[in-house]
Amino acid sequence: MTKMKRLAGIIAAAAGVLTLVTAPAATAAPQPTGDGFKTVSVHGMKLIPVKRTSTGARTQAAGLADADMFLIPSGLDTNKCWDADLNTINRNGTRMQLWDCNFDADHQAFYITDNPEGYTRFQNVASGRYLDADLNTINQNGTIVQLWDFIAGAKNQWWGGTVNPEGYVRFQNPSSGRYLTAEGNSASNGTRLQLWSFIAGGRSQWWGDGPA
């Protein structure tokens, strides 16, 4: 696996990576067609680009330069994306799961930034909180993955990415060395995200939309 290049500069300056946006009015989830949602290559990983419209709604961006934020698909089913549970989104410890991709849903959208140490942080657009490995369970397989307020220097909020030969990305947490994993090798709605030891050929640990 080759080291994923740093993602700094991906988000347009106008997006304001630490600025929250007002959630749009609820609309029906758009349905993918053909091979699924359009994706763009972000240094080797294929993500779903999203932009704001003049009405405040969300739509697919035409390309990388037009994107304000991104959805992250599962390698098990690229029509399923990271999803912050709306029942717990207003507090630390927000459950992270998989759900049908919906580019008009701020709770599925993430800003992507790099820190000086060379790792990536994922900030949820709806809550402003960050993808976080639970410190109470971090020393074991099944570590809870959640959203939490920004913590300076917290390695449990850092993620290192490597592209595998199949063209997907694995996200490794440097605090434990374990990988972001869909629980139970499932991509059904509500599947919990966790940390688990490396699984050879394990698609539950693959993210993005395949070869760039």
Secondary structure, DSSP 8 states (H G I E B T S, - for coil): -EE----TT-S-GGG-TT---------------TTSS--EEETTEEEEEEEE-TTS-EEE-SSGGG-SEEE-BBSS-TTEEEEE-TTTTTSTTEEEEEEE--TT-GGG-EEEEE-TTS-EEEEETTT--EEEE-TTSTTSTTEEEEEE---TT-GGG-BEEEE-TTS-EEEE-TTT--EEEEGGG--STT-BEEEE---TT-GGG-BSSS--
